[in-house]
Amino acid sequence: MIPPEVERRARWVLDTLGARDLGFGDDVPYVEPAWEQVERCEHPEGDDLAAAFYHLARLEELDAGDGPSPRDQHGRFPASATCLDLDDPPLERLRQKLGLEPPRWRGARFAVCLTHDVDTPWRWTRIGIRGAAARLRDHARAGRAAPAMKEAIGLASLPIHKLGRSDPNWRFEPLLRRASAGGLRHTFYLMAGHGHPADGPSPAEYDRLRPQLVELLLAGGAEVGLHGSYLAAADAEVLTEEKRLLEGLAGPLPGHRYHYLRVDPHRNLTTLDALGFRYDSTLGFADRPGFRAGIAQPFRPWDIAAGRPLRLVEIPLAVMDVTLAEERYLGLSVQAAERRLLDLVGWAAGHGGGFAVLWHNDRFDPLTSRGWDRLFYRFVDAVRAAGGVCLSGAELAEEADEWLAR
């Protein structure tokens, strides 16, 4: 006799993979000891389906016991603490083992959402100038030539920007023009609250620019979503107010991503579901590319307390520019980062996928981005050449909604 709660868990995994016609306990065996391990929040042995539930429900992220937490200083679960093979997602292995074809988005082999977190829309505020000068000094003293040069070039361009009333972070118009010319629709996540220093140095400037930015993005055909602030990740009232403020400018918001990727699958995804967001795209690792839930396709997260999936669709975040570029993470050169991105494209072309990539708006200035702007466009070209399609988050979530409801 299969316990009802095990039946519900197994059915959720099978339905997520598209195995709606397979019977649990018949076509797919019920391995009781493995599901008992799941009940104890242990990684199950000897059963791919139980292991798939363990990963997809993110049971390894449940804090338990009195031991030290693996979370970093921002409360995030890092890739360094996972038991996942990030280069070989286990749910995609199970999909193949069961003989299931991955979903096709817009008829393509795989889909990539081109997303941008707008943390700092304008670099050259007074605080921004002081910060750049301080970073230049610190890099020079430490003998870090490349980052020192970047700051020096940026500061040298400041008079030109002042004269032209432009800014290296305000590169939205050329990005939108290229998107329109290529038939693409990008997604931009905008902040609507600054209650913590990590939210950015110039909240008043962001408040001043937000209406103009929303108008520009919507007129350019882009999707606008909410970038829940640092504190909003732990405070539903803060998130609710930020949603209300941004919706007053942009209208209904389909999607969301937490600032600093401060998502906890067991604490703050239910908040997004209750607020009526169609999708979230925060679930990824800050310290390494990869699929944090062991799946490369959109799915409905599991609500541990309710024992059922949420209505919310989660679009996996496969990689972001900061992870690749910054010294505190991988610190790769543009050339090495391109190899990693092309590996991701090659994997998706062979296995399918529907996931997001994140490129911040401050990496599109040709003078100071050190080639990361051109790398983004080469990545887009590679996706299309490999048979993929580029969609907005809302477009992929809408298709995923229909596919998951079959």
Backbone torsions as a table, in degrees:
resi	resn	phi	psi	omega
1	MET	NA	122.7	179.4
2	ILE	-86.4	124.5	177.6
3	PRO	-58.7	142.4	-177.4
4	PRO	-57.0	-37.6	-178.3
5	GLU	-68.2	-33.1	175.9
6	VAL	-69.4	-42.0	177.4
7	GLU	-57.2	-44.3	-179.4
8	ARG	-65.0	-41.7	-179.2
9	ARG	-65.3	-47.1	-179.4
10	ALA	-64.6	-40.3	-178.8
11	ARG	-63.9	-38.2	178.3
12	TRP	-60.7	-45.4	179.7
13	VAL	-64.0	-47.4	-177.6
14	LEU	-63.4	-42.1	179.0
15	ASP	-66.5	-36.8	177.9
16	THR	-61.3	-37.0	-180.0
17	LEU	-81.5	-8.5	-177.6
18	GLY	89.6	15.5	-178.5
19	ALA	-95.8	51.3	-174.7
20	ARG	-70.3	-22.8	-178.7
21	ASP	-90.2	-5.1	-179.7
22	LEU	-90.0	135.4	-179.9
23	GLY	-92.9	132.8	176.8
24	PHE	-79.0	128.4	-175.5
25	GLY	95.0	-15.4	177.4
26	ASP	-115.1	-78.0	178.5
27	ASP	-67.5	-36.5	179.3
28	VAL	-116.5	119.9	-172.7
29	PRO	-68.9	151.8	173.6
30	TYR	-96.8	114.6	-179.9
31	VAL	-105.7	97.2	-170.6
32	GLU	-57.3	-47.2	-178.3
33	PRO	-59.6	-34.5	179.9
34	ALA	-66.1	-41.4	179.6
35	TRP	-72.0	-26.3	173.4
36	GLU	-67.3	-36.3	174.8
37	GLN	-64.5	-40.1	176.2
38	VAL	-57.9	-43.9	-179.7
39	GLU	-59.4	-31.3	178.4
40	ARG	-90.2	7.2	-177.9
41	CYS	61.0	34.5	174.4
42	GLU	-102.5	148.3	176.2
43	HIS	-66.8	119.7	-174.2
44	PRO	-76.1	148.5	179.2
45	GLU	-111.2	142.2	170.5
46	GLY	81.0	11.0	178.2
47	ASP	-150.2	112.8	-176.9
48	ASP	-65.5	-33.7	-177.3
49	LEU	-70.7	-44.1	177.3
50	ALA	-63.5	-40.0	177.5
51	ALA	-64.6	-36.8	178.2
52	ALA	-62.6	-41.4	176.6
53	PHE	-63.0	-43.6	179.7
54	TYR	-54.6	-44.2	-178.4
55	HIS	-76.4	-45.7	-175.4
56	LEU	-66.9	-34.4	177.4
57	ALA	-84.5	-1.8	179.2
58	ARG	54.7	47.1	-178.7
59	LEU	-66.2	-26.6	180.0
60	GLU	-69.6	-11.4	178.6
61	GLU	-93.7	0.5	175.5
62	LEU	-73.8	122.1	178.3
63	ASP	-74.4	126.5	-179.5
64	ALA	-146.4	149.9	176.2
65	GLY	77.6	-174.3	-175.6
66	ASP	-105.6	6.7	-177.7
67	GLY	-74.8	172.2	180.0
68	PRO	-66.7	141.7	179.5
69	SER	-80.2	142.1	177.5
70	PRO	-80.2	-2.8	-173.2
71	ARG	-70.0	150.9	-179.0
72	ASP	-85.1	-171.6	-173.9
73	GLN	-67.4	-14.3	177.8
74	HIS	-101.8	9.6	179.6
75	GLY	78.2	17.2	-176.9
76	ARG	-95.7	144.3	174.4
77	PHE	-82.4	119.5	-173.6
78	PRO	-90.8	159.6	176.2
79	ALA	-61.7	-29.8	-179.2
80	SER	-64.6	-16.0	-178.2
81	ALA	-102.6	-3.9	-175.1
82	THR	-86.1	153.9	173.6
83	CYS	-94.3	0.2	-179.5
84	LEU	-67.6	147.0	165.8
85	ASP	-89.5	102.9	-172.1
86	LEU	-71.3	-16.7	178.3
87	ASP	-92.3	-4.8	-176.9
88	ASP	-147.0	76.5	-173.2
89	PRO	-56.6	126.5	-172.5
90	PRO	-64.4	-31.6	179.0
91	LEU	-71.7	-29.2	175.5
92	GLU	-73.6	-31.7	172.6
93	ARG	-63.4	-44.0	-179.9
94	LEU	-65.2	-39.1	177.9
95	ARG	-56.2	-46.7	179.5
96	GLN	-65.0	-41.5	-179.2
97	LYS	-60.7	-35.1	-179.8
98	LEU	-83.8	-1.3	178.2
99	GLY	73.9	29.2	-176.6
100	LEU	-98.7	138.1	174.2
101	GLU	-82.2	138.9	175.2
102	PRO	-69.3	155.4	177.3
103	PRO	-64.0	151.6	175.7
104	ARG	-110.6	126.2	-178.4
105	TRP	-98.4	121.0	-174.0
106	ARG	56.2	28.5	179.7
107	GLY	79.5	-0.4	-176.7
108	ALA	-89.3	161.6	-179.8
109	ARG	-66.0	-36.0	178.1
110	PHE	-153.8	163.1	-178.1
111	ALA	-130.9	142.5	177.7
112	VAL	-126.7	128.7	173.8
113	CYS	-89.6	125.2	177.9
114	LEU	-91.8	106.0	-172.8
115	THR	-121.6	154.2	-176.5
116	HIS	-140.5	121.9	173.2
117	ASP	-88.7	121.5	-179.4
118	VAL	-95.2	85.5	179.8
119	ASP	-79.9	-40.2	-177.3
120	THR	-137.7	96.5	-176.8
121	PRO	-71.0	-23.0	-176.8
122	TRP	-134.7	117.9	-174.5
123	ARG	-78.8	-43.5	-168.8
124	TRP	-90.1	59.6	164.7
125	THR	-85.4	172.6	178.5
126	ARG	-58.3	-44.6	-180.0
127	ILE	-67.3	-37.0	179.6
128	GLY	-63.7	-39.5	178.9
129	ILE	-66.3	-44.9	178.9
130	ARG	-62.6	-39.2	179.2
131	GLY	-64.4	-41.8	179.4
132	ALA	-64.2	-41.2	178.9
133	ALA	-63.9	-40.5	179.2
134	ALA	-66.5	-40.5	178.6
135	ARG	-66.0	-39.8	177.5
136	LEU	-59.3	-46.5	179.2
137	ARG	-60.4	-46.7	-177.1
138	ASP	-65.8	-41.8	179.4
139	HIS	-64.8	-41.2	-179.0
140	ALA	-64.8	-43.1	-179.9
141	ARG	-64.2	-34.3	-178.0
142	ALA	-87.5	-1.7	179.1
143	GLY	74.3	23.5	178.6
144	ARG	-89.6	93.1	-169.6
145	ALA	-67.2	-47.3	-174.0
146	ALA	-63.5	-51.7	178.8
147	PRO	-66.4	-31.6	176.5
148	ALA	-64.2	-41.1	178.5
149	MET	-63.9	-40.5	178.6
150	LYS	-59.0	-47.1	-179.6
151	GLU	-66.2	-38.4	-179.6
152	ALA	-64.5	-43.6	178.7
153	ILE	-63.5	-41.4	179.4
154	GLY	-61.9	-46.4	-179.7
155	LEU	-66.6	-34.3	178.6
156	ALA	-65.4	-28.6	-179.5
157	SER	-83.6	-7.6	-175.5
158	LEU	-55.4	-46.7	-179.6
159	PRO	-59.9	-35.6	179.8
160	ILE	-66.5	-42.5	178.1
161	HIS	-65.3	-40.6	179.3
162	LYS	-60.7	-42.8	-178.8
163	LEU	-65.5	-42.1	-177.5
164	GLY	-90.2	2.4	-178.1
165	ARG	52.6	42.0	178.8
166	SER	-116.9	179.6	-179.3
167	ASP	-157.5	142.5	-178.6
168	PRO	-64.4	-23.4	178.6
169	ASN	-85.1	-19.6	-177.5
170	TRP	-91.7	72.9	-178.7
171	ARG	-111.8	28.7	-173.4
172	PHE	-71.4	-39.7	-177.7
173	GLU	-60.8	-51.7	178.6
174	PRO	-63.1	-34.0	177.7
175	LEU	-64.8	-42.3	179.6
176	LEU	-68.9	-36.8	178.7
177	ARG	-63.3	-44.9	179.7
178	ARG	-66.4	-36.7	177.9
179	ALA	-63.6	-44.5	-179.9
180	SER	-63.7	-43.8	-179.9
181	ALA	-63.6	-30.6	-178.5
182	GLY	-95.7	3.8	-179.1
183	GLY	69.6	32.1	-177.8
184	LEU	-108.4	155.0	173.9
185	ARG	-128.8	111.5	-178.2
186	HIS	-88.6	160.6	176.6
187	THR	-116.7	130.2	179.4
188	PHE	-118.5	126.0	177.1
189	TYR	-100.0	118.3	-174.9
190	LEU	-105.9	144.0	177.2
191	MET	-83.7	149.7	177.9
192	ALA	-135.3	20.2	178.7
193	GLY	-164.8	144.4	-179.9
194	HIS	-137.6	82.0	-178.3
195	GLY	-105.4	4.6	-176.4
196	HIS	-144.2	147.0	178.8
197	PRO	-54.1	-30.3	-179.6
198	ALA	-68.7	-12.7	179.9
199	ASP	-77.3	-10.9	178.1
200	GLY	129.1	157.4	-170.9
201	PRO	-85.2	-14.2	-171.5
202	SER	-134.8	70.3	-177.4
203	PRO	-61.8	-36.1	-179.4
204	ALA	-64.5	-38.3	178.5
205	GLU	-67.5	-39.4	177.1
206	TYR	-62.6	-44.3	178.9
207	ASP	-59.5	-40.1	-178.9
208	ARG	-67.5	-38.7	-174.6
209	LEU	-86.0	-18.8	-172.1
210	ARG	-57.0	-49.2	-179.9
211	PRO	-58.9	-42.1	179.1
212	GLN	-63.7	-40.6	-178.2
213	LEU	-67.6	-43.3	177.6
214	VAL	-59.0	-46.1	-179.8
215	GLU	-61.4	-43.0	-179.8
216	LEU	-63.2	-46.1	-176.6
217	LEU	-66.6	-44.6	-179.2
218	LEU	-67.1	-39.7	178.0
219	ALA	-64.9	-29.2	179.5
220	GLY	-85.7	4.1	176.5
221	GLY	85.9	9.6	-179.0
222	ALA	-84.4	162.4	172.5
223	GLU	-94.3	138.8	176.1
224	VAL	-111.0	127.9	175.3
225	GLY	-125.6	173.6	-179.2
226	LEU	-93.1	135.6	173.7
227	HIS	-106.1	88.5	-176.4
228	GLY	-55.6	131.9	-171.6
229	SER	-68.8	174.6	-176.3
230	TYR	-56.2	-47.5	-177.7
231	LEU	-78.0	-25.0	-179.5
232	ALA	-62.6	-23.5	179.1
233	ALA	-63.0	-22.9	-178.3
234	ALA	-119.1	6.6	-175.1
235	ASP	-141.2	105.5	-177.1
236	ALA	-63.7	-32.8	-179.6
237	GLU	-67.5	-39.4	177.4
238	VAL	-63.4	-44.6	-179.7
239	LEU	-63.8	-40.9	179.1
240	THR	-60.3	-43.2	180.0
241	GLU	-67.7	-38.5	178.0
242	GLU	-64.8	-40.6	177.1
243	LYS	-62.2	-44.4	179.4
244	ARG	-60.2	-43.6	-177.9
245	LEU	-64.9	-46.9	-177.6
246	LEU	-70.6	-35.9	177.7
247	GLU	-64.9	-27.1	175.4
248	GLY	-64.0	-22.1	178.4
249	LEU	-100.8	-39.3	-169.5
250	ALA	-107.1	-9.9	-172.5
251	GLY	82.9	-171.2	-176.9
252	PRO	-54.4	135.7	-177.6
253	LEU	-104.3	116.8	-179.6
254	PRO	-75.0	-32.8	-169.0
255	GLY	-132.1	171.2	-172.5
256	HIS	-153.9	152.0	167.9
257	ARG	-146.9	132.8	177.9
258	TYR	-73.4	138.5	174.6
259	HIS	-62.0	142.0	-177.7
260	TYR	63.1	14.7	-177.5
261	LEU	55.0	40.4	-176.0
262	ARG	-85.7	55.4	177.5
263	VAL	-93.9	137.6	170.1
264	ASP	-121.4	111.0	-174.1
265	PRO	-56.5	-20.5	-176.0
266	HIS	-105.5	4.8	-177.7
267	ARG	-131.6	-41.5	-172.7
268	ASN	-119.5	6.6	170.2
269	LEU	-79.3	-32.5	177.2
270	THR	-62.9	-32.2	177.1
271	THR	-62.5	-44.6	179.3
272	LEU	-63.8	-40.1	178.5
273	ASP	-62.2	-45.0	-179.3
274	ALA	-65.5	-30.4	-179.9
275	LEU	-81.4	-3.9	174.4
276	GLY	87.2	14.0	174.3
277	PHE	-65.0	140.7	176.8
278	ARG	-74.6	-37.6	-176.6
279	TYR	-150.0	161.8	170.9
280	ASP	-128.1	153.1	175.7
281	SER	-140.9	55.5	179.0
282	THR	-104.8	-21.8	-168.0
283	LEU	-73.8	91.3	175.6
284	GLY	-157.2	171.0	178.7
285	PHE	-96.5	139.7	176.4
286	ALA	-77.7	-29.3	-171.0
287	ASP	-95.5	-5.8	180.0
288	ARG	-162.3	143.6	171.8
289	PRO	-64.3	156.0	177.6
290	GLY	144.8	175.8	-175.5
291	PHE	-106.3	107.6	-169.0
292	ARG	-68.3	-23.4	177.5
293	ALA	-103.6	10.3	177.7
294	GLY	73.7	16.4	-179.5
295	ILE	-137.4	143.9	-177.1
296	ALA	-103.6	13.7	-178.0
297	GLN	-124.8	159.7	174.6
298	PRO	-61.6	148.2	179.4
299	PHE	-152.6	167.4	174.9
300	ARG	-97.8	119.1	-178.1
301	PRO	-62.2	152.7	-179.2
302	TRP	-88.3	129.8	175.4
303	ASP	-91.6	104.9	-176.5
304	ILE	-59.0	-45.1	-175.6
305	ALA	-65.8	-40.5	-177.2
306	ALA	-86.3	-17.7	-178.3
307	GLY	68.9	36.7	-179.2
308	ARG	-157.7	163.7	176.6
309	PRO	-76.5	153.8	173.5
310	LEU	-75.6	166.2	171.2
311	ARG	-76.6	-28.4	-178.7
312	LEU	-57.4	138.7	172.7
313	VAL	-96.9	132.1	175.0
314	GLU	-103.1	120.7	175.1
315	ILE	-96.2	113.6	-176.4
316	PRO	-58.1	137.2	173.5
317	LEU	-94.5	110.7	-173.3
318	ALA	-83.0	-35.5	-175.4
319	VAL	-164.6	149.2	172.3
320	MET	-132.3	157.5	-176.8
321	ASP	-60.1	-39.4	-178.0
322	VAL	-60.6	-41.5	179.2
323	THR	-58.3	-43.2	-177.8
324	LEU	-73.4	-41.0	-165.7
325	ALA	-92.7	-36.9	-168.0
326	GLU	-79.8	142.8	-178.0
327	GLU	-61.5	-29.7	-179.0
328	ARG	-71.3	-12.0	175.7
329	TYR	-115.6	-111.2	-176.6
330	LEU	-88.5	-29.1	177.9
331	GLY	58.5	43.6	-176.4
332	LEU	-84.1	154.0	168.4
333	SER	-72.6	166.0	176.7
334	VAL	-58.8	-40.4	-178.7
335	GLN	-64.4	-44.9	179.8
336	ALA	-68.2	-37.2	177.7
337	ALA	-64.2	-38.1	179.3
338	GLU	-62.6	-38.2	177.9
339	ARG	-63.1	-40.3	178.4
340	ARG	-64.5	-41.7	-179.8
341	LEU	-67.0	-40.5	178.8
342	LEU	-67.7	-32.4	173.7
343	ASP	-62.1	-41.9	178.3
344	LEU	-62.5	-44.7	178.8
345	VAL	-61.7	-44.6	179.3
346	GLY	-62.3	-41.0	178.3
347	TRP	-63.1	-45.4	-178.6
348	ALA	-64.9	-36.9	178.3
349	ALA	-63.3	-32.3	-179.3
350	GLY	-86.5	-28.0	-172.3
351	HIS	-118.0	-13.0	-173.2
352	GLY	87.8	171.1	178.7
353	GLY	164.6	158.2	172.9
354	GLY	-148.2	98.6	-169.6
355	PHE	-147.7	171.8	-178.1
356	ALA	-110.9	152.7	165.8
357	VAL	-122.4	150.6	-175.8
358	LEU	-121.5	123.2	174.6
359	TRP	-127.1	116.8	-178.4
360	HIS	-70.2	154.2	-176.3
361	ASN	-68.1	-15.5	-179.0
362	ASP	-85.5	7.6	177.7
363	ARG	-111.1	26.3	179.6
364	PHE	-118.4	9.0	175.7
365	ASP	-85.5	115.5	-175.2
366	PRO	-57.5	-30.1	-174.9
367	LEU	-75.8	-36.6	-171.9
368	THR	-114.9	-5.1	-175.6
369	SER	-81.4	-9.3	176.5
370	ARG	57.4	33.6	175.1
371	GLY	96.3	-6.0	-179.2
372	TRP	-70.6	-24.9	175.5
373	ASP	-67.4	-45.5	-179.7
374	ARG	-68.3	-33.0	178.1
375	LEU	-62.0	-39.5	178.5
376	PHE	-57.4	-46.8	-177.9
377	TYR	-69.8	-34.2	175.7
378	ARG	-66.0	-35.6	176.2
379	PHE	-62.8	-45.7	178.2
380	VAL	-58.5	-44.4	178.4
381	ASP	-61.4	-39.8	-179.5
382	ALA	-66.0	-38.9	177.8
383	VAL	-58.9	-47.8	-177.3
384	ARG	-68.2	-39.1	180.0
385	ALA	-65.0	-27.5	-178.8
386	ALA	-89.8	6.2	178.2
387	GLY	91.3	13.4	177.5
388	GLY	-91.0	169.8	177.8
389	VAL	-128.5	144.4	178.3
390	CYS	-102.6	123.5	-177.6
391	LEU	-126.8	160.4	169.2
392	SER	-75.8	165.0	177.5
393	GLY	-60.2	-42.2	-178.9
394	ALA	-65.3	-38.2	179.6
395	GLU	-64.8	-44.5	179.5
396	LEU	-68.3	-40.2	-179.7
397	ALA	-63.3	-37.7	178.9
398	GLU	-64.0	-44.5	177.5
399	GLU	-66.2	-39.8	179.8
400	ALA	-64.6	-37.8	176.7
401	ASP	-54.7	-47.4	-178.2
402	GLU	-68.1	-41.7	-177.2
403	TRP	-67.1	-41.3	-178.4
404	LEU	-73.1	-19.3	-178.6
405	ALA	-88.9	-5.1	-177.4
406	ARG	-64.5	NA	NA
